[in-house]
Amino acid sequence: MTTGYDEVLEQASRWRAEGRRVALATVLEAWGSAPRPPGSQLAIEESGQFQGSVSGGCIEGAVVTEGLAAIADGQPRNLTFGITDDEAWAHGLACGGKLRVYVEPVA
């Protein structure tokens, strides 16, 4: 189940209202068979909870890790993930493609 953009931002806002630290990841560009379009978002809460999706599951773990690091050091990240179709199955990724994701701590 994919989550709408408003729901991701609403959850991030709720976490912030509760005093929790949050990071927001946004797909900036997608090439090839990337499963989520530009604008797709993932909110990450300081304990590791998250809401939304930037890849349909292919890279969420890595984005959550980078989101937690952004929360810890206050620095945004510009991430690029890419994998050839031949490599995709070897890594358990059915999608292949390439994504550029911006991760920023929410003040």
N, C-alpha and C positions, 0 to 999 in steps of 0.2 A: 504494500500500500504506500503510495506516495503522499506526501504532505504538501498542502498548498503553501504558497509563499507567506500569506497572511498568518497562517497558523505557526510557522517557524518564527516569525517576528513577534507574534503575541507570546509564544512560550519564552523567547529570549527576554521580552519585557517583564514577564512574570518573575523569571529568575532574578532579574536585576532588582525588581521591586522587593524581593525577599532578601536582598543584600548579597546575593551570590555573584561571583565574577563569571563573565560570559565572553565567548569569542563567536564570531560569525564568519562562516566560510561561504563564498559566492563563486559560482562558475563564471569565469570571464569569457572564455572561449572554449569551443569544442570542435574537434575535427574527427573525421572518420565515423566509426560506429559507436561513438561515445553515447551512453544511454540517457544522459540528462542534458537539457539545453542550457545555453548561457542564461544566467539569472537564477538558476536553481540554487537553493541555500540550505545550509546545515548550521544549526545553533548548537554550541558546545558549552556545557556548564562545567564549572571547576572540578566537580567530582567525577566527571567523565560521562555524565548523562548527555544525550544528544537528541535532537529533533530535526527531521528533514532528511534530505539526501542530495549529494552532489554527483553520485555515480551509480545509483541503483545497487550499491553494495561493493563494487569493485575496489574502491580506494577509501571508503569511509574510515577504516581503522587508522590509516596513515594521516588522514585529515584531522581526525579527533586528536591524535597524538600531537600534531602541529598546533592545533587549537589550544590544547592544554599548555604547550610551551609558550604560545603567544600570551595567554593569560598570565603565566608566571613571569615573563620578562617584559610584557607591555609592548612588544614589537610585532608589527604585522609581517606576514609572509606572502610571497608570491611563489606559488608552487606549480610545477608542470609535471604531469603524469602522462606517460605514453608507453604504449606497448604494441608491438606488431601483432597482426592476427595469428601468425605462427607461434609466437610466444604466449599468447593469451591463454590457451588451454593448458600449457605447462604450468602456469601460475594460478590456475583455477579461475581465470577470468574469461567469461564468454564474450565480453564486449569488444576488446581491442580498442582502437581509437586513441585519442589524445585529448587531455583536458588541461586548461590553465585555471587554477583556483586561487583566489585571494582570501587570506585568513587574517582577520583583524580582531584585536581585543575590543570589547564594547565598553566605552567609558560611561 
